[in-house]
Amino acid sequence: MSYADRIPAAGLSLPVGALAVGVLAWWAAVVLLGIPSYLLPTPAAVADRLAARPGLYLRNGAVTLRTVLAGGAVGVLAGFGAAAVAVHSTVLRRALYPYLVTARVLPKIAVAPLLLVYLGTGAGTALSFVALITFFPTFVSSMAGLRETPEEYLDLLRSVETGPLRTFLFVRIPAALPAVFAGLKQSAALAAVGAVVAEWILTDEGLGYLILVGAENVQTDAVLAAVVVLFVEEMAVYGAVAAVERRVSWK
């Protein structure tokens, strides 16, 4: 365990310091280089925009967060469930695994218009898009983790006639947790991206919609205000996953 893991304040100091330096550099660039506000407003201007319309950003931030959490949960559960089934079926694994791995790298934004045709607009369609995006990294990482169970453990359990369910719950899952959490953290990042893209195309609410409207009206401060709220939400989700990972022991 690292020093930063033992002392949370030490682990937070570097990210907080980097954020402070980034904000200071942003402010200095705008002021010293004379960048027009319509291209890049100061951090204070973005803060003023947030302070002027807190309800707007809180309401739409809640919409995006709900899409991230609900869609992400569906995608993660489906991805892990599919991996759990595939790891017990050699035929299914060999038949589908190459296609699922390939589908993982395809641009998911190309699927959004199809969802629009099949499901229409609305929060449910946005949730489906986020679930689709988070399914693939969860499946691939969970599959890799479940297959990494030491063979000697499985042989020992077979020798004492342990059933497949108990083997899966008490041996395969603990052995797979590092890989599963790696996929969860990747899915947490992708879920936010997916929610914003879905709100651009499929809905008329959420932070993604605010970003789109702000860009169309050349209101850069409004765009950055929505990005700040999205950043805070994403850090909270990622931090929650990382906190659970630190507290789960797989050894």
NORTA-V335002 format. One record per pair of residues at least 24 apart in sequence whose C-alpha atoms are under 8 Angstrom apart, sorted by sequence separation. I is the first residue (numbers start at 0). GAP is how many residues later the second one is. D is the distance in Angstrom with one decimal. If there is no record, write none. Layout:
i:I gap:GAP d:D
i:I gap:GAP d:D
This chain:
i:107 gap:25 d:6.8
i:146 gap:25 d:7.9
i:145 gap:26 d:5.6
i:148 gap:26 d:5.7
i:145 gap:27 d:6.6
i:147 gap:27 d:7.1
i:148 gap:27 d:7.2
i:147 gap:28 d:6.9
i:145 gap:29 d:7.0
i:146 gap:29 d:7.8
i:144 gap:30 d:6.9
i:145 gap:30 d:4.9
i:144 gap:31 d:4.0
i:103 gap:32 d:5.4
i:143 gap:32 d:7.7
i:144 gap:32 d:7.0
i:102 gap:33 d:7.7
i:103 gap:33 d:7.0
i:144 gap:33 d:7.3
i:141 gap:34 d:6.7
i:144 gap:34 d:5.0
i:100 gap:35 d:7.5
i:143 gap:35 d:7.0
i:144 gap:35 d:6.6
i:99 gap:36 d:7.0
i:141 gap:37 d:6.2
i:140 gap:38 d:5.4
i:141 gap:38 d:4.9
i:191 gap:38 d:7.7
i:100 gap:39 d:6.8
i:140 gap:39 d:5.7
i:99 gap:40 d:8.0
i:140 gap:41 d:7.1
i:141 gap:41 d:7.2
i:137 gap:42 d:6.9
i:140 gap:42 d:5.3
i:191 gap:42 d:6.5
i:139 gap:43 d:7.8
i:137 gap:45 d:4.9
i:188 gap:45 d:6.9
i:136 gap:46 d:5.5
i:137 gap:46 d:6.3
i:187 gap:46 d:7.4
i:136 gap:47 d:7.9
i:136 gap:49 d:7.0
i:137 gap:49 d:6.8
i:187 gap:49 d:6.6
i:188 gap:49 d:7.2
i:136 gap:50 d:6.4
i:187 gap:50 d:5.9
i:134 gap:52 d:7.9
i:133 gap:53 d:4.9
i:184 gap:53 d:6.2
i:132 gap:54 d:7.7
i:133 gap:54 d:7.8
i:70 gap:55 d:8.0
i:74 gap:55 d:7.3
i:75 gap:55 d:7.5
i:78 gap:55 d:7.8
i:66 gap:56 d:7.4
i:70 gap:56 d:4.5
i:74 gap:56 d:3.9
i:78 gap:56 d:4.7
i:82 gap:56 d:5.5
i:86 gap:56 d:6.7
i:133 gap:56 d:6.5
i:184 gap:56 d:6.6
i:69 gap:57 d:6.8
i:70 gap:57 d:6.3
i:73 gap:57 d:5.6
i:74 gap:57 d:6.1
i:77 gap:57 d:6.4
i:78 gap:57 d:6.5
i:81 gap:57 d:6.7
i:82 gap:57 d:7.5
i:85 gap:57 d:7.7
i:132 gap:57 d:6.8
i:133 gap:57 d:6.2
i:183 gap:57 d:7.2
i:184 gap:57 d:7.4
i:70 gap:58 d:7.5
i:71 gap:58 d:6.1
i:72 gap:58 d:7.4
i:74 gap:58 d:7.3
i:75 gap:58 d:6.1
i:76 gap:58 d:8.0
i:78 gap:58 d:7.8
i:79 gap:58 d:6.2
i:83 gap:58 d:7.9
i:132 gap:58 d:6.8
i:66 gap:59 d:6.9
i:67 gap:59 d:7.5
i:70 gap:59 d:5.0
i:71 gap:59 d:5.4
i:74 gap:59 d:5.0
i:75 gap:59 d:5.6
i:78 gap:59 d:5.1
i:79 gap:59 d:5.5
i:82 gap:59 d:6.0
i:83 gap:59 d:7.3
i:86 gap:59 d:6.9
i:66 gap:60 d:5.4
i:70 gap:60 d:4.5
i:74 gap:60 d:4.3
i:78 gap:60 d:4.2
i:82 gap:60 d:4.9
i:86 gap:60 d:6.7
i:129 gap:60 d:8.0
i:130 gap:60 d:7.8
i:180 gap:60 d:7.6
i:77 gap:61 d:8.0
i:78 gap:61 d:8.0
i:129 gap:61 d:5.5
i:132 gap:61 d:6.6
i:67 gap:62 d:6.8
i:71 gap:62 d:5.9
i:75 gap:62 d:5.7
i:79 gap:62 d:5.9
i:83 gap:62 d:7.6
i:66 gap:63 d:7.4
i:74 gap:63 d:7.7
i:75 gap:63 d:7.8
i:78 gap:63 d:7.7
i:79 gap:63 d:7.8
i:82 gap:63 d:7.9
i:129 gap:64 d:5.1
i:180 gap:64 d:6.6
i:128 gap:65 d:6.6
i:129 gap:65 d:5.9
i:128 gap:66 d:7.6
i:126 gap:68 d:7.5
i:129 gap:68 d:7.8
i:125 gap:69 d:6.5
i:128 gap:69 d:6.6
i:125 gap:72 d:5.0
i:177 gap:72 d:7.8
i:124 gap:73 d:7.9
i:125 gap:73 d:6.7
i:176 gap:73 d:6.6
i:174 gap:75 d:6.4
i:125 gap:76 d:6.4
i:173 gap:76 d:5.0
i:174 gap:76 d:7.9
i:124 gap:77 d:6.9
i:125 gap:77 d:7.3
i:173 gap:77 d:7.6
i:122 gap:79 d:7.9
i:121 gap:80 d:6.1
i:122 gap:80 d:6.6
i:120 gap:81 d:4.9
i:121 gap:81 d:5.1
i:119 gap:82 d:7.6
i:120 gap:82 d:5.8
i:121 gap:82 d:7.9
i:111 gap:86 d:7.0
i:115 gap:86 d:6.5
i:108 gap:88 d:7.4
i:112 gap:88 d:7.8
i:111 gap:89 d:7.3
i:111 gap:90 d:7.8
i:75 gap:108 d:7.3
i:75 gap:111 d:7.7
i:71 gap:115 d:7.2
i:71 gap:116 d:7.2
i:71 gap:119 d:6.0
i:67 gap:120 d:8.0
i:70 gap:120 d:7.5
i:67 gap:123 d:5.4
i:67 gap:124 d:5.9
i:67 gap:127 d:6.1
i:63 gap:128 d:7.9
i:66 gap:128 d:6.3
i:63 gap:131 d:6.4
i:63 gap:132 d:7.5
i:62 gap:142 d:7.2
i:63 gap:142 d:5.1
i:62 gap:143 d:5.2
i:63 gap:143 d:6.1
i:61 gap:144 d:7.6
i:62 gap:144 d:7.8
i:63 gap:144 d:7.8
i:59 gap:145 d:6.2
i:60 gap:145 d:6.1
i:59 gap:146 d:4.2
i:60 gap:146 d:5.7
i:58 gap:147 d:7.8
i:59 gap:147 d:5.5
i:56 gap:150 d:7.4
i:59 gap:150 d:7.9
i:60 gap:168 d:6.7
i:64 gap:168 d:6.9
i:56 gap:169 d:6.8
i:60 gap:169 d:7.0
i:48 gap:172 d:6.7
i:56 gap:172 d:7.3
i:60 gap:172 d:8.0
i:48 gap:173 d:6.5
i:45 gap:175 d:5.1
i:49 gap:175 d:6.0
i:44 gap:176 d:6.6
i:45 gap:176 d:7.1
i:48 gap:176 d:6.7
i:45 gap:178 d:6.5
i:46 gap:178 d:7.2
i:40 gap:179 d:6.9
i:45 gap:179 d:5.5
i:37 gap:180 d:6.7
i:39 gap:180 d:6.7
i:40 gap:180 d:6.0
i:37 gap:181 d:6.7
i:38 gap:181 d:6.6
i:39 gap:181 d:7.6
i:37 gap:182 d:5.8
i:36 gap:183 d:7.7
i:37 gap:183 d:7.8
